[in-house]
């Protein structure tokens, strides 16, 4: 499983979304995330990818879509 697939699996797990995850999906509108869900996802990403994000990387205005999350991980 590549990194994008791992990330999509995390998204499906916390969102209970059955449809395929696409880069254009909005984190709030399409996946139903609120700020608490975003924190949960970030923690799962850090654990899964053995990575710690700097607080400046996690600006909610810059993390609006699945594609933004891919770019955060540079995948």
N, C-alpha and C positions, 0 to 999 in steps of 0.2 A: 504494500500500500504506500503510495507516494504521499508527500506532505499535504498536498491539496486534498486528497481523499481523507486523510486523517482529520484535517480541519473541518471538512464537510461533515464528517461523522460526528464531531463535537457539536456542530451547528444543529444537526438533526436530533441529536440526543437531548439538547436543552430546549429545542423548539418544538419537538414532536411534529415536524414537517415531513410529509410523505413524498412531496414532489421533489424532483431533482433540484439541488442547490445550484444557483447560477450567480455569476459575478455581479449582475445587475440588481440582485435582490436587496431591498432595503431592510436593514436590521430591525427597525421598529415596525414598519408597515407590513412587510412580508413575513418576517420571522417572529414578530410580536415581542421583541425585547424591550425591557425597560432598563433603567440604570442598574438595578440589582442583578438582572439577568446578564448584563454586560460584564459586571464584576465576576460573576460565576464563570462566564465563558473565558475571560482573561486568565483566571486562576487555572482552569482546565488546560488552556493553551500553554501556560507556563510549565505546568506539570508534564504535559505530553511531550513538549518539545525541549524540555530542560533548559528553559530560557526565562530570564527575568526582564521585564520591560521597565524602562524609566518612565516616571509619571508624565513627563513631557511628550512621550510617544502616544499617550492614551487620551488625547484631546477628543471629546465626544463630537465636536464639530467636524473633525477629520475622519471619523469612523462611522460612516453612515450606511455603507453597503458592504456586501460580502467581498467585493473587489478591494475595498479599503482594508479589510482584515487580511486579505492575501498580501497586499503591499506592506502591511505592518510586519508580516513575517518574511517578506521578500521572497514569496513563492509564486 
